[in-house]
Amino acid sequence: MNNEVLKDFSYGVYVVSTVCGERPTGCIVNAIMQVTYDTVAISVHHDNFTNKCIKDSGKFAVSILGVDVGENIIPVFGFKSGRDINKFENIDTINVKGLDIISDSVGYVVCDVTDTLDTETHTIFLGKILEGELLKDQIPMTYAYYHAVKKGISPKNAPTYQEVVSKAKEAYRCKVCGYIYEGDLTKEPDTYVCPICKQPKSVFEKIK
């Protein structure tokens, strides 16, 4: 099968948040759909800390990210684990029904989990919408925009993950997010950081 065909499906970019005890946590999710007028479905990888926390708490919120969302949101929620850090530290949020929402987002919905379906790699959560609101007049970010304009890549546990192959004669890969730097990275200053996950030059490995 040619996995390139899957890129033609329409995806958005969202932060799904929940709680672990009293501590907020969350992750980037792209597989979200409206099922009925008051129900949405989200897909979260089994390895994501957020998956377990949604199962334990029975609730989640979806923050819809816009094309101009702050550059710290995707690196933190997409490429770091809530097991290790409080992802919401230093992030502007509003709290709705006990869940943290990204203030710098287009809008949000807050849901109670009504059902789950486990696949081989992901859990699909059905959520009944309890509340929702628009926050900013901003264009929602699509995954196509994230890849084409932001030059972003998908983490390995994303449904849309595909390994990036470089055609450059010399290239380096970020060991955190998989971003490929084409050219001689050693010529970059020590202050250089990965444009996707904001990790330092030292986390890159030469691949050719």
C-alpha positions in Angstrom: 0.0 0.0 0.0 1.1 3.5 -0.8 0.8 5.4 2.5 1.1 8.7 0.7 -2.6 8.4 -0.2 -3.4 8.9 3.6 -2.1 12.4 3.4 -5.1 13.4 1.4 -7.5 12.8 4.3 -8.4 16.0 6.1 -6.8 16.4 9.6 -6.6 19.2 12.1 -4.2 19.9 14.9 -5.5 19.9 18.5 -4.4 19.7 22.1 -6.4 17.2 24.0 -6.3 17.8 27.7 -7.3 15.9 30.8 -6.2 15.5 34.4 -4.0 13.0 36.2 -5.3 13.3 39.8 -5.3 17.0 40.2 -2.5 17.7 37.7 -3.4 18.7 34.2 -1.8 16.9 31.2 -2.4 16.6 27.5 -1.0 15.9 24.0 -1.3 16.8 20.4 -4.0 14.9 18.5 -5.0 15.1 14.9 -7.7 12.3 14.6 -10.9 14.0 15.9 -14.3 14.0 14.3 -17.8 15.0 15.2 -20.0 11.9 15.4 -23.4 13.5 16.3 -24.6 17.0 17.2 -23.3 16.5 20.8 -20.7 13.8 20.5 -17.1 13.8 19.2 -14.6 11.0 18.8 -10.8 11.3 19.4 -8.0 8.8 18.8 -5.1 8.7 21.3 -2.1 6.3 21.1 -1.8 3.7 23.9 1.7 4.9 24.7 0.6 8.4 25.4 0.3 9.3 29.1 -2.8 11.2 28.2 -4.6 8.0 27.1 -4.4 6.5 30.6 -5.4 9.7 32.2 -8.5 10.1 30.1 -9.5 6.5 31.0 -8.9 7.2 34.7 -10.7 10.6 34.8 -13.5 9.9 32.3 -13.2 13.3 30.7 -11.3 15.4 28.2 -11.2 18.7 26.5 -10.1 19.6 22.9 -8.4 22.9 22.2 -8.5 23.8 18.5 -5.1 25.2 17.4 -4.9 28.0 14.9 -2.3 28.8 12.3 -0.8 31.5 14.5 -0.6 29.5 17.7 2.4 30.2 19.9 5.5 28.3 18.9 5.8 26.7 22.3 2.6 24.7 22.1 3.4 22.0 19.6 6.9 21.3 20.9 5.6 20.9 24.5 2.4 18.9 23.8 3.6 17.0 20.7 7.1 15.9 21.7 7.3 15.8 25.5 5.6 13.4 27.9 3.3 14.3 30.7 4.9 11.5 32.7 8.1 13.6 33.0 6.8 17.2 33.1 3.8 19.4 33.8 3.1 20.5 30.2 0.8 23.3 31.3 3.5 25.0 33.3 4.2 28.5 31.8 1.2 28.0 29.3 -1.6 30.5 29.4 -4.9 28.6 30.0 -8.5 28.9 31.1 -10.1 26.3 33.3 -13.5 24.9 32.2 -15.2 22.3 34.3 -11.9 21.3 35.9 -10.0 21.0 32.6 -7.3 23.3 31.3 -7.9 24.9 27.9 -5.1 26.5 25.8 -6.0 30.3 25.8 -4.2 30.8 22.5 -6.6 28.6 20.6 -9.5 29.0 18.2 -12.0 27.4 20.6 -12.7 24.4 22.6 -15.1 21.6 23.6 -15.2 19.9 27.0 -16.5 16.3 27.0 -17.4 13.4 29.3 -16.3 10.0 28.0 -19.3 7.9 27.1 -17.6 4.9 25.4 -14.2 3.6 24.3 -12.9 1.3 21.6 -9.3 -0.1 21.7 -7.5 -0.8 18.5 -4.1 -2.4 18.2 -2.3 0.9 18.7 -4.9 3.6 19.7 -7.9 4.1 21.9 -10.9 5.8 20.4 -12.8 7.8 23.0 -16.4 8.9 22.4 -17.2 12.1 24.3 -20.5 13.9 25.0 -20.0 17.6 24.7 -20.7 19.5 27.9 -19.5 22.9 26.9 -17.9 24.6 23.9 -16.8 28.2 23.0 -15.0 30.2 20.4 -12.0 32.1 21.8 -10.2 33.7 18.8 -11.0 34.8 15.2 -8.2 32.7 13.8 -7.9 30.1 11.0 -7.7 26.6 12.4 -4.5 24.8 11.6 -4.7 21.7 9.3 -2.1 19.0 9.3 -1.5 19.9 5.6 -0.6 23.4 6.7 1.5 22.1 9.6 3.6 20.0 7.2 3.7 22.4 4.2 4.1 25.8 5.9 5.3 25.1 9.4 7.5 22.3 8.1 6.4 20.1 10.9 6.6 16.3 11.2 4.5 13.7 13.0 5.7 11.9 16.1 6.1 8.1 15.8 2.9 7.4 17.7 0.7 9.7 15.5 -1.7 7.9 13.1 -0.2 9.9 10.3 3.4 9.2 11.0 5.6 8.4 8.0 9.4 8.3 8.1 11.0 11.3 6.3 13.8 10.4 3.9 16.3 13.0 2.8 17.8 13.2 -0.6 20.6 15.5 0.5 24.2 14.4 0.4 24.6 15.2 4.1 21.8 15.2 6.7 21.2 15.1 10.4 18.1 13.8 12.2 16.7 15.2 15.5 16.5 12.2 17.9 13.5 13.8 19.7 11.0 14.6 16.9 12.6 13.2 13.7 13.1 16.5 11.9 15.8 16.2 9.3 18.4 19.0 8.8 19.8 18.9 5.3 23.4 20.1 5.0 26.3 20.5 7.4 24.8 21.0 10.8 28.2 21.6 12.3 28.3 25.0 10.6 25.3 26.2 12.6 26.0 28.1 15.9 25.8 26.3 19.2 22.6 28.3 19.8 20.8 26.5 17.0 17.6 24.6 18.0 15.4 22.2 16.1 12.6 24.3 14.4 10.0 21.7 15.4 10.7 20.6 19.0 13.1 23.4 20.0 15.7 20.9 21.2 19.4 21.9 21.0 21.9 21.0 18.3 23.4 18.3 20.5 20.3 16.0 20.1 20.9 15.6 16.3 22.6 12.6 14.9 24.2 12.3 11.5 22.4 10.0 9.1 24.4 10.4 6.0 
